Amino acid sequence: MSTHRPHEHAQHGQHEHAPQLPPDSGDPLANERYWDERYSSRDHLWSGEPNAALREETADLAPGSALDLGCGEGADAIHLAGRGWRVTGVDISGIALARAAEHAAAAGVADRVDWQRHDLAESFPAGRFDLVTTHFLHFMDGTLGPKVLRAAASAVAPGGTLLIEAHAGFPKWEHGHPTDVPFPTPEETVASLALDPAEWEVLRAARHKRVQNHPATGEPTTRTDQTVKARRRPG
Ligand SMILES: C[S@@+](CC[C@H](N)C(=O)[O-])C[C@H]1O[C@@H](n2cnc3c(N)ncnc32)[C@H](O)[C@@H]1O
């Protein structure tokens, strides 16, 4: 079990109430207005700390070019940039990206991160990358997640790494989430990627527990996330 400080909501002792999901806009969880409203509701939505899984799973990789999909307020991209990576951070929310750019400037890595606004249901950044990573990018439309993740795999350069970190579910005490978000298992995620074994090696497809403090009481609680990590064989 990871004992690292989790990438938890920034503010404690209160429940975040997610805005109404827009009803008529494709996948309502992949919606600019939904995310802009969530980000506008607070000075910062996330802790500002990089995700533990990102730190651990990339620690032994030689820095190169990286793509972070659904980068939010930028903590993971900034962590990678601080380790010498050239990073493209992508998000649907201009509010999140503006904050990410401010944080990158404060961390002295602004020149190593390119922030790009994309709705990944509609467009995808150009290029190939030595690392393509995404943390907690969940969709309600069961076809959209696999579509975005297959595009993510296609963007991995030969010899590069694909890292997908996801929740296995929302804890009961975390309020404000839509109730019908699908959570594919690691095995289902790997299957939906349809990676050619001649070209890819799956390094990890597993659930893991991590400790997160209860937002109201501060008590440590355990939740389950999952990691899919694959390496594209050198060309
Ligand atoms: C749960 S947050 C995770 C943020 C960040 N990866 C982290 O771990 O702190 C999901 C992020 O995905 C972004 N997102 C959701 N749908 C998207 C889409 N269709 N295209 C691009 N980004 C999207 C949201 O704006 C949000 O910042």
The ligand as a MOL file (V3000), in Angstrom:
LIG
                    3D

  0  0  0     0  0            999 V3000
M  V30 BEGIN CTAB
M  V30 COUNTS 27 29 0 0 0
M  V30 BEGIN ATOM
M  V30 1 C -10.2100 14.4300 -11.8490 0
M  V30 2 S -9.4150 15.7190 -12.7060 0 CHG=1
M  V30 3 C -7.7300 15.1980 -12.6180 0
M  V30 4 C -6.7490 16.3240 -12.8260 0
M  V30 5 C -5.2820 15.9290 -12.7260 0
M  V30 6 N -4.9100 14.8800 -13.6550 0
M  V30 7 C -4.9730 15.5090 -11.3180 0
M  V30 8 O -4.6940 14.3310 -11.0750 0
M  V30 9 O -5.0370 16.3900 -10.4480 0 CHG=-1
M  V30 10 C -9.8310 15.3880 -14.4160 0
M  V30 11 C -9.3270 16.4580 -15.3610 0
M  V30 12 O -9.6650 16.0820 -16.6900 0
M  V30 13 C -10.1080 17.2260 -17.3950 0
M  V30 14 N -10.9950 16.7750 -18.4850 0
M  V30 15 C -12.2230 16.2090 -18.3580 0
M  V30 16 N -12.7430 15.9460 -19.5700 0
M  V30 17 C -11.8150 16.3390 -20.4790 0
M  V30 18 C -11.7710 16.3380 -21.8930 0
M  V30 19 N -12.8070 15.8990 -22.6230 0
M  V30 20 N -10.6860 16.8280 -22.5190 0
M  V30 21 C -9.6350 17.3010 -21.7920 0
M  V30 22 N -9.6220 17.3330 -20.4390 0
M  V30 23 C -10.6950 16.8650 -19.7860 0
M  V30 24 C -10.8150 18.0650 -16.3450 0
M  V30 25 O -10.9080 19.4230 -16.6830 0
M  V30 26 C -9.9440 17.8210 -15.1270 0
M  V30 27 O -8.9350 18.7970 -15.0120 0
M  V30 END ATOM
M  V30 BEGIN BOND
M  V30 1 1 1 2
M  V30 2 1 2 3
M  V30 3 1 2 10
M  V30 4 1 3 4
M  V30 5 1 4 5
M  V30 6 1 5 6
M  V30 7 1 5 7
M  V30 8 2 7 8
M  V30 9 1 7 9
M  V30 10 1 10 11
M  V30 11 1 11 12
M  V30 12 1 11 26
M  V30 13 1 12 13
M  V30 14 1 13 14
M  V30 15 1 13 24
M  V30 16 1 14 15
M  V30 17 1 14 23
M  V30 18 2 15 16
M  V30 19 1 16 17
M  V30 20 1 17 18
M  V30 21 2 17 23
M  V30 22 1 18 19
M  V30 23 2 18 20
M  V30 24 1 20 21
M  V30 25 2 21 22
M  V30 26 1 22 23
M  V30 27 1 24 25
M  V30 28 1 24 26
M  V30 29 1 26 27
M  V30 END BOND
M  V30 END CTAB
M  END
